[in-house]
Amino acid sequence: MRFVLYNIRYGTGGGKIHSPLSGYLGRSTETLGNIGDFLHELNPDVAGLVEVDAGSYRTRKTNQAETLAKKLGHYHVYRSKYGTESWTRRIPIFKQQGNAFIVRDGEHRETFHYFEKGMKQLVIELDLGDVAFFLLHLPLGSRLRHRQLGELYEMLQLMQKPYIVAGDFNALWGEQEVGLFLAATGLKNAHASNSPSFPSWKPKRHLDFIFHSPGIHIDRCWMPKVLFSDHLPIVCDFSVL
């Protein structure tokens, strides 16, 4: 199978000329088309997308996950990344910001989990039968990030099949920051070279990870050097043993 993890920055681009605010204020028409072409060429079985716009003015009221899924001829699963009672769900731009899966197989089941604390609380679980995926976007604050990792650990203890955990972990100190989490869960980093993914034009920080449980063999994992976002995507080909 092929899995792609990509923080697409709401389709607002990622080159050096973009300011930090452009991820919130910029339009997403041309860049989203480039991302669609890129994903179509990769032809993934599953894509986990972080920072997806579900229909603000940036996208002219269209859901980016739905648009990209139609481009690939796949299905999509989207949900706001904020808690169900969060004030952010009442603010025009914020309420359209979430995460999504794009999946080839229509025979799937999704479950939406929520962390107890933090603005970004969503964990999407996608069950394909013989393998499951978890997608998340952790906060910038280190204390809250570690608390959510503890909650994620408890969540994963219920798993009885091979699974992948992926997302933007915002781990400012890279893999060493998630070392205890990996040791506790027995998960492995799919990207053995552990290359930095942010910023895309001159990567320095290890923010994005794909972790996998025993029972999954990684055939190949790499980061294409594309500048459609401020993050680099991770592409992972794997087999379920």
BELJO-V408280 format. One record per helix or strand. SS is the DSSP state (~ for helix, > for strand). FROM is the first residue (numbers start at 1). TO is the last residue. Records with the same first field share a line. If there is no record, write none. Layout:
BEGIN
SS = FROM-TO  FROM-TO
END
This chain:
BEGIN
> = 2-7  46-53  75-80  82-82  97-103  109-114  120-120  122-127  132-137  163-168  188-189  198-198  205-205  208-212  216-222  231-231  234-240
~ = 9-11  22-25  29-42  57-59  64-72  87-90  94-96  142-156  174-185
END
